[in-house]
Amino acid sequence: MKYGLIFDSFVLGFRNFSSATLLNQCRFTLPINLFVAQICLWAGEALLGIRIWALWDRDLRLTFGLPIVHSVLTLVSFANVAMFIKSVSYKESPVPHMTGCFVDNMEGNMRAAAICMLVWITLMLVLLLIPGFRAYRAGRNSHFVRRIFRDGILYYLYLLALHVANLVMMITNPLFLAGVPLLPVLFLHIALTSRIFLHTRQQANRQIVVLNQTNGEEMQWDPTFST
C-alpha cells in the first residue's frame, strides 16, 4: 500500500510540476491517481477484514458474508470512480506560462464511493466492538487483548470521522470544491492503514525463545500476552 501511495504521489507531482502540461497528460493521470488510490484502500481494508474475521474465530457467516459485501462495495466504488472520471474534461491554460490541469467541466461526483467506504468502515467497527465487549465481560483483560481492540477501534473511529467529514464536504460544497479534500483523505486513509500493519508486524516480532528446563524443548513466548 505504501508503494502505491508513493507511486500515486509521483504521478500527481509529475502532472502538477511538469514544465509543459498537456491535456492528454491530464486525462491520463487522473484515472491513475484515483484507481491506484482505490486499489490501495480496498486491498488494505480486505486485509484488515481478515484480521477481524480471525477475531470472530473464523465464523462461517463472515467467511462468506465479508467477501461478498467487500466485493459489492468495491465494484460500486470503482464504477462510481469510472463515471466521475468520464465526466471530467480539461481546457487549455487561461494564463500564458502557467502549467497545470484546468478543469473545464465536471458533472459527476464520488459520493457513492464515499458512502461505500463509510458502510464498510461502520460494519468493521461494529464487528470489532462485539467481540471486544464480549472479551471485556469475560474478563480477558490482558495487555494483548487490550491492544488489539483498542488499536482497532481507534483506527476505525478515526476513519469514520475522516470519511464522514469528506462526505459532508462533498454534499455541502459546490461541485468544483467538493473534490478538493478527496486525495488528502485517500492518502490519510492509506497512511493510517499502513501504520496499523506496521504496528501489527512489530507486535508479531516481539517473541522470546524460552528453553524448557524439563524436556529441553524451545517454546515461543509473546510478552504481549502477559497481564
VORORO-602523 format. One record per residue (C-alpha): residue in one letter; chain; x, y, z. Coordinates in steps of 0.2 Angstrom, whole numbers. Example, Ala and Ser with C-alpha at 12.3 -4.5 7.8 and 13.67 -1.06 7.14 Angstrom:
<atoms>
A, A, 62, -22, 39
S, A, 68, -5, 36
</atoms>
This chain:
<atoms>
M, A, 0, 0, 0
K, A, 14, 12, 4
Y, A, 22, 9, -13
G, A, 5, 13, -21
L, A, 4, 29, -11
I, A, 22, 34, -17
F, A, 18, 30, -35
D, A, 2, 40, -34
S, A, 11, 55, -26
F, A, 24, 54, -40
V, A, 11, 54, -54
L, A, 2, 68, -45
G, A, 18, 78, -44
F, A, 23, 75, -62
R, A, 7, 81, -68
N, A, 7, 97, -57
F, A, 25, 102, -59
S, A, 29, 97, -77
S, A, 36, 111, -87
A, A, 23, 108, -101
T, A, 6, 100, -95
L, A, -4, 94, -110
L, A, -22, 90, -110
N, A, -19, 72, -114
Q, A, -7, 71, -99
C, A, -21, 77, -88
R, A, -33, 64, -94
F, A, -21, 50, -92
T, A, -15, 54, -75
L, A, -32, 57, -66
P, A, -38, 39, -69
I, A, -21, 33, -62
N, A, -22, 43, -47
L, A, -40, 38, -42
F, A, -39, 20, -47
V, A, -22, 17, -38
A, A, -29, 25, -23
Q, A, -45, 15, -23
I, A, -35, -1, -26
C, A, -24, 3, -11
L, A, -39, 7, 0
W, A, -49, -8, -3
A, A, -35, -20, -3
G, A, -29, -13, 14
E, A, -47, -15, 21
A, A, -48, -33, 14
L, A, -33, -37, 24
L, A, -39, -29, 40
G, A, -56, -38, 37
I, A, -47, -54, 38
R, A, -40, -49, 54
I, A, -57, -46, 61
W, A, -63, -62, 54
A, A, -50, -71, 64
L, A, -56, -62, 80
W, A, -73, -70, 76
D, A, -65, -87, 76
R, A, -67, -88, 58
D, A, -86, -88, 59
L, A, -94, -97, 44
R, A, -106, -82, 41
L, A, -92, -70, 40
T, A, -82, -82, 29
F, A, -95, -80, 15
G, A, -103, -63, 20
L, A, -87, -52, 21
P, A, -80, -56, 4
I, A, -97, -54, -4
V, A, -100, -37, 5
H, A, -82, -31, 1
S, A, -84, -36, -17
V, A, -100, -27, -20
L, A, -94, -11, -11
T, A, -78, -12, -21
L, A, -87, -14, -38
V, A, -99, 0, -34
S, A, -84, 11, -29
F, A, -74, 8, -45
A, A, -90, 10, -56
N, A, -93, 27, -47
V, A, -75, 32, -50
A, A, -75, 27, -68
M, A, -91, 38, -71
F, A, -83, 53, -62
I, A, -68, 52, -72
K, A, -78, 51, -88
S, A, -87, 67, -83
V, A, -71, 77, -81
S, A, -65, 87, -96
Y, A, -50, 99, -96
K, A, -46, 115, -106
E, A, -30, 124, -110
S, A, -22, 136, -98
P, A, -31, 153, -97
V, A, -14, 161, -92
P, A, 1, 160, -103
H, A, 16, 151, -95
M, A, 5, 144, -81
T, A, 5, 125, -81
G, A, -7, 113, -74
C, A, -23, 104, -77
F, A, -38, 116, -78
V, A, -55, 108, -77
D, A, -67, 114, -90
N, A, -82, 103, -85
M, A, -86, 91, -70
E, A, -103, 84, -69
G, A, -100, 68, -59
N, A, -96, 66, -41
M, A, -89, 52, -30
R, A, -102, 52, -16
A, A, -106, 33, -20
A, A, -88, 28, -17
A, A, -88, 38, -1
I, A, -104, 30, 5
C, A, -97, 13, 1
M, A, -82, 16, 11
L, A, -92, 23, 26
V, A, -103, 7, 25
W, A, -88, -4, 26
I, A, -79, 6, 40
T, A, -96, 5, 50
L, A, -98, -13, 48
M, A, -80, -17, 53
L, A, -82, -6, 68
V, A, -97, -15, 74
L, A, -89, -32, 71
L, A, -74, -26, 81
L, A, -85, -19, 95
I, A, -95, -35, 98
P, A, -80, -47, 102
G, A, -71, -33, 111
F, A, -86, -31, 123
R, A, -88, -50, 125
A, A, -69, -51, 129
Y, A, -71, -37, 142
R, A, -86, -45, 150
A, A, -77, -62, 151
G, A, -63, -54, 160
R, A, -50, -56, 146
N, A, -41, -40, 151
S, A, -23, -45, 146
H, A, -11, -32, 138
F, A, -13, -41, 121
V, A, -32, -41, 121
R, A, -32, -23, 126
R, A, -20, -18, 112
I, A, -29, -27, 99
F, A, -46, -20, 102
R, A, -40, -3, 107
D, A, -30, 0, 91
G, A, -43, -7, 80
I, A, -57, 3, 87
L, A, -47, 19, 87
Y, A, -42, 16, 69
Y, A, -60, 14, 63
L, A, -66, 28, 73
Y, A, -53, 39, 65
L, A, -58, 33, 48
L, A, -76, 35, 52
A, A, -73, 54, 57
L, A, -62, 56, 42
H, A, -74, 50, 29
V, A, -90, 57, 37
A, A, -81, 74, 35
N, A, -76, 71, 17
L, A, -94, 66, 13
V, A, -101, 81, 21
M, A, -90, 92, 11
M, A, -95, 83, -5
I, A, -113, 87, -1
T, A, -112, 104, 6
N, A, -99, 112, -5
P, A, -100, 117, -24
L, A, -95, 104, -36
F, A, -79, 112, -41
L, A, -74, 112, -22
A, A, -81, 96, -17
G, A, -66, 86, -24
V, A, -53, 96, -16
P, A, -51, 86, 0
L, A, -53, 69, -9
L, A, -34, 65, -12
P, A, -29, 71, 5
V, A, -42, 60, 13
L, A, -37, 45, 2
F, A, -19, 47, 7
L, A, -23, 49, 26
H, A, -33, 33, 25
I, A, -19, 23, 17
A, A, -6, 31, 29
L, A, -17, 25, 44
T, A, -19, 8, 37
S, A, 0, 6, 34
R, A, 3, 11, 52
I, A, -9, -2, 58
F, A, 0, -16, 48
L, A, 17, -9, 54
H, A, 12, -10, 72
T, A, 4, -27, 70
R, A, 21, -33, 62
Q, A, 31, -26, 77
Q, A, 20, -34, 89
A, A, 21, -51, 80
N, A, 40, -50, 80
R, A, 40, -47, 99
Q, A, 43, -66, 103
I, A, 56, -73, 115
V, A, 63, -91, 114
V, A, 62, -99, 131
L, A, 71, -116, 134
N, A, 60, -128, 144
Q, A, 71, -135, 158
T, A, 61, -151, 160
N, A, 62, -158, 142
G, A, 74, -146, 133
E, A, 61, -140, 121
E, A, 61, -122, 114
M, A, 45, -113, 117
Q, A, 39, -96, 109
W, A, 33, -83, 121
D, A, 25, -67, 116
P, A, 26, -54, 130
T, A, 10, -45, 124
F, A, 0, -60, 131
S, A, 6, -56, 149
T, A, -5, -46, 160
</atoms>
